[in-house]
Amino acid sequence: MQRIVTIISTFKARTGQGIIVLSKLLWYISKLVKDQSIKVGKYFRRYFGKRLVKFVISTLLDTNLISSEKKEKEYQEFLVLSCIHFLQCASMTPELEAHISTYSAAFCSIIKDDEKIQEGKLSSITLEVERTGMGRSSANILTLFTTATVLNPHSYTCLRVLQTLGKILSGSNFYDPPYIFPEELNNDSSKNPIELVKEDLK
């Protein structure tokens, strides 16, 4: 388990097949992070959870959907979906939800990037980090309306964020079901992602 986490958190490939490998690994590791058993899930979150959260949020900040070429953007979109899925799953556990909510600056930065993407129609996906522990904090949400990062009140991103704030204030069920595994990442004929990592590291 530690070896897989080390591979993920030190993974350097950010193009082509490397992104697909990392995306698959993050999707599979999401099953561990939300597992409720003591021997697997709680152990994993206790010893590896915060390390992976830091890596995933850093990856989201570094992933560029605004200026990427068309083909490269498709790979980047897979990676973004996997990162958000991981954060959604991690946020469903109390021990990691509180930790994820502390990434206020990252939350504002990613949301502002999403606003640029939606307004310019630069991608087919949305960076819905408000559906993670970062958006569970009303302080993080309000920062988007009280600082230099203020959102455009007419943007689709702003509407989503306000809906999230409404969920918090109403006490309704906050977390929506996580993303469905993308068909493009669920190819049974592909190699085991661990084997692909080994090849990439040669």
Secondary structure as UniProt FT lines:
FT   HELIX           2..9
FT   HELIX           16..33
FT   HELIX           38..42
FT   HELIX           43..44
FT   HELIX           45..49
FT   HELIX           50..62
FT   HELIX           70..91
FT   HELIX           94..100
FT   TURN            101..102
FT   HELIX           104..120
FT   HELIX           129..131
FT   HELIX           133..136
FT   HELIX           138..146
FT   TURN            148..149
FT   TURN            153..154
FT   HELIX           156..170
FT   HELIX           183..185
FT   TURN            188..189
FT   HELIX           193..201
//
